[in-house]
Amino acid sequence: MLKMIRRRILQIIPMLFVLSVISFLLVKLAPGDPIRLYVTPNMLPEDIERVRTSLGLNDPIYIQYFKWLLELLQGNFGYSIRTSQPVLEEMLVRIPPTIGLMGASMILTLLIAIPMGLLSAKHENSWIDRTINFFSYIGISIPSFWFGILLIVFFAIELQWLPTMGMRTIGTDTFGDLVKHSILPIIALTFQSSAIYYRYIRSNTISELKEEYVGFQKALGFSQSEIIRKHVLKNVLLPVITLLGMSLPTLISGAFIIEKIFSWPGMGSYGIDAIFGLDYPVIMAITLVSGLLLIIGNLFADVIYQLVDPRIRKWGN
């Protein structure tokens, strides 16, 4: 397994290089001119040209890229065009709220989806299965941002049980207040994601229950519940590990629309503001970090695969 990890880490280097090129080109080829953010009505053409030169925008695109890459290797993500603050500092402030929100949603998703998927597969085509399937179809079909708006209207505006936006009440710095503000965005995120995970777990459980080893275990006198808990569950969770690895970037980048709807001060709303404000350094930084986390997530999934399944561990070595 260590050999596999070393090999994958070495593969990350060229992948990061390609990712940095893509991140840079996506911004450079996007419509709009960043110099317009610095232009005022009273500026003369020569002043505009001087600003363009100072920003390095008159350099060939490959020179601009290598200058940016050199700064990146030194831990400098540049300065936000909107706030004039270092991008890295602003990201470090916004990452903890997003990790808290997305982490809680991911844990809650697994706590709901795994038992529901196993229960539904165990009682396939029964009223329990049909009922859970009905709610899962709703969860998959309803856009999370629309569901979030419904939660705000019903629980925050009509019933006034929970706050509508933000992470804390002004002047209040308690854990209880933080929990109250996080309930609605966590529900909005979990409702759809748990439906998606549930469908994977249910279909894989049904497939596993048709395998020969399940029939052999039944012949030995084990109940279906024991077989699911001791044998089927491990095989069912393998594709879930892949989903978790693919979801790792969201722990940092967050759910853009949900964070914006609930005014959650995380990376998602930060990214939305950067996109609408044409804040290119921030957009490039978020794209690069998200891509890096996706690569790390795939490595994480491969490592967990080998820990869970000895056959994969033998093949990987």
Beta strands, then each sheet from edge to edge (+ up, - down):
end
